[in-house]
């Protein structure tokens, strides 16, 4: 089974219909300067002509929402059955939507996406890196946009190697004994190798904290962010999906090999 496929607008109408029917929860991502912000919203309506769809826009659990304005690019992801669906869109207008109980809620109208990426949920399962495989990574604050500054030694660059990988993030073992002095949710730039023999990928990620390992070593958890917003990001996502599938195969092959006699 393919870990991903691209859906065109004629294929997405039924998906939006079900999302509206279920009031499905979506995770939205937008960039404000060097920082990425994520928030949640529920599907309310989809245009019968395939021109737009509507999500609510009011805070859950009293968490403030980032401002959205017409013309702003936004990434959207949500789950449906055994798949995760992602796409980029543009804010068209803000207003209110009347629910079935006559309650009016703040809402945002978004443009119907030109395409939608479908990923199987297994692509988001953390797959361990086989012991015989080493995939290097380096991280720095400020996101991918700060890469040149980091390479000029004006920012701290932290090296390490991947312990696992999914389309949603990775765990990186550090080559240093101390954890970086990064705050939770800080946007990092990450360069990491994939097991496909091609040049490393560059991604933005949110820092999710350090974790102790055996023998006094440390690892840091990273959550990839913003890949669904741009065409280049979605191409990186496709490479990640293929890499995760390859790691699944390597892991399965390793589990099938008989133990060596010593």
FENFENGI-V157800 format. One record per run of one state. SS is the DSSP state (2 for helix, 1 for strand, 0 for the rest). FROM is the first residue (numbers start at 0). LEN is the number of residues. If there is no record, write none. Layout:
SS:FROM:LEN ; SS:FROM:LEN
This chain:
0:0:3 ; 1:3:5 ; 2:8:13 ; 0:21:3 ; 1:24:8 ; 0:32:2 ; 1:34:12 ; 0:46:5 ; 1:51:5 ; 0:56:16 ; 1:72:8 ; 0:80:2 ; 1:82:16 ; 0:98:5 ; 1:103:8 ; 0:111:3 ; 1:114:6 ; 2:120:4 ; 0:124:2 ; 1:126:2 ; 0:128:7 ; 1:135:6 ; 0:141:2 ; 2:143:8 ; 0:151:5 ; 1:156:9 ; 0:165:3 ; 1:168:6 ; 0:174:12 ; 1:186:6 ; 0:192:8 ; 1:200:12 ; 0:212:1 ; 2:213:3 ; 0:216:1 ; 1:217:7 ; 0:224:6 ; 2:230:26 ; 0:256:6
